[in-house]
């Protein structure tokens, strides 16, 4: 057991500082995204450096990254100290290509959606959003690959 240091945070203080519910901290910990330790009295404590990890999780989620992607990135960061601006630059750069691809996909979806709104039919045969590239439609209705 570690001794409680002045910069360690209780679970309530950590939740308050991070702006998340206590249940979120427990979930992040169960998923291996953050770490805590226990006092002699079995109280959960967090090192203040975990605040940056939670901030990273929240930012990554806000741009649509999955928790598995976030966990993968966190695994590359130092566990023994708060990560630095250089650490953040490296991690965020690794997400750029995926975010750019997602932006292109959303723009294409937006453009197709505008076309659907323009025709007003939402045709199951022709709709590029609902029935994109349906080459089996010409063979008739129902499941064709069974």
Buried (B, 14 or more C-beta within 10 A) or exposed (E): EEEBEEEBBBBEEBBEBBEBEBEBBBBBBEBEBBEBEEBEEEEBBBBBBBBBBBEBBBBBEEEEBEBEBBBEBBEEBEEEEBBEEEBBEBBBEEBEEEEEEBEEEEEEEEEBEEEBEEEEEEEEEEBBEEEEEBEEEEEEEEEEEE
